[in-house]
């Protein structure tokens, strides 16, 4: 069940990213929406990992680009490296 729900979430985000791909390529600044979607996707990924299931974004270049954009932001990258390590 968790895999089906997470697959649907990833599929929904991918469809939305495809529809707006021309806008995403034009946006140079990080938005709050980028951060929220990144957080939701990585949280689902971590929860599934704790349940010994996986969620890979390999088939979804739009999501990979979003994750790279957020994680590539210097301030966010620094926070990810120094933040407290938790299960989620």
N, C-alpha and C positions, 0 to 999 in steps of 0.2 A: 504493500500500500504506500509506504513512504517513498519508494522508488517511483511509483506512478505519479504521485503528487509532485515530486521534485522534477520529474521529466516534463510534466505539464507546465510547471513554472518556468523551466528553462526554455521550453518551446514558445511560450507566450512572450517572454522577453526577447527571444531571437526574432520572432515575427515583428514585434514592435521596432527592434533595432533595424531590421531590413527595410521596413517601411520608411524609416527616418534616416537611412544611411547617408543620404546626401546632406542632411543637416548635421549629422554627427561629424562628418568629415570637415565641415566648416567651423564647428565649434572648437576653439582652441583652449578655452578656459574650462576648468573643472566646475561642474554644477553640483548643487545639493542632490539632484536626482541621480547623478552618476554615483555619488557616495552611498546613497540609500540602496540603489540597485546592487552595487558592489557588496555592501554589507549583507543584504538579504541572500544573495547567491553564495557568498563564502560561508555564511552561517549555515545554510542548508547543507553545503558541502561538508562542513565540520560535524554537523549532527549525524549525517549519513555515515561518515567515517567512524564515529563512535559506535555505530550500529553494525560495523563491519560491512558496509555497503559503499559504493563509490558513485561519484557524480563527476564526470569529466566534461570539460568544455572544449575538447579537441575538435568536435564536429561543428562548433559554433564560433566562427571567426569574429562575429560582432561582439560576442561576450568576451572572447579573448582580448580583443582590442580595448574593451571597457575596463577589464581587470588590469591590463597593462597600463592604461591611462591613469587609473587611480593609484596603483602601486608605484608608478613611475613619478608621481608628484613628490618632490623632495621632502616636504613637511610630513606627508602621510607615510612615506617610506621610512623616515626617521622614527616616527611614532610606532610603526609596526615592529621595528627592530628593538625598541626600548620598552614597549608596553608590557605590563605583567602577563605572564603566561597563564592562561585559563583553559578550561575545557571548551568553552564557547567564546 
